Amino acid sequence: MRISHEILEQNRATRDLVLVGLQTRGVHLARRIAENISRIEGFTPTVGSLDPRLWRDDPDVASGQPLQPSDIPDGVTDKPVVIVDDVLYTGRTVRAAMEALLDFGRASRIQLAVLVDRGHRELPIRPDFIGKNIPTARDERVQVSLLETDSGDSVTLRRDQ
């Protein structure tokens, strides 16, 4: 809910806001934010989905799992866009997402909302809206569970074995 309010504060004068959730959990978070905004302001932002793996600079990450659909219903040209993801780590997925958005048009502004920022950035990318900062070691993983995809809402920190 707090992220929804912060997005509204930064985008107060616009009703053409587009929330683009990164597959998979980012899509569900974007839908939740849109529902919150609808309850608060009485308008529902456009919600899209994006799988940015084809635009990554490390193509091995894209292999092994089937690509998820990308759909941004009305494009992004001249609209403010908020990319929504569950965990921000190196910044490479977000970079790829920004590159992918160019295929849907030229946004007037791109912002980033993440549920968890775990640090260890490899690129100069900083989220505009953060649910929680969780400092981690590189051998730790943050696992986000959501009702829509998992057994419930939780954030778990795990050390690789």
Stockholm file with secondary structure:
# STOCKHOLM 1.0

chainA/1-161         MRISHEILEQNRATRDLVLVGLQTRGVHLARRIAENISRIEGFTPTVGSLDPRLWRDDPDVASGQPLQPSDIPDGVTDKPVVIVDDVLYTGRTVRAAMEALLDFGRASRIQLAVLVDRGHRELPIRPDFIGKNIPTARDERVQVSLLETDSGDSVTLRRDQ
#=GR chainA/1-161 SS CHHHHHHHHHTTTCSCCEEEEETTHHHHHHHHHHHHHHHHHSCCCEEEEECGGGGCSCGGGGSSSCCCCCBCTTCCTTSEEEEEEEEESSSHHHHHHHHHHGGGCCCSEEEEEEEEECCCCSSSCCCSEEEEECCCCTTEEEEEECTTTSSSCEEEEEECC
#=GC SS_cons         CHHHHHHHHHTTTCSCCEEEEETTHHHHHHHHHHHHHHHHHSCCCEEEEECGGGGCSCGGGGSSSCCCCCBCTTCCTTSEEEEEEEEESSSHHHHHHHHHHGGGCCCSEEEEEEEEECCCCSSSCCCSEEEEECCCCTTEEEEEECTTTSSSCEEEEEECC
//
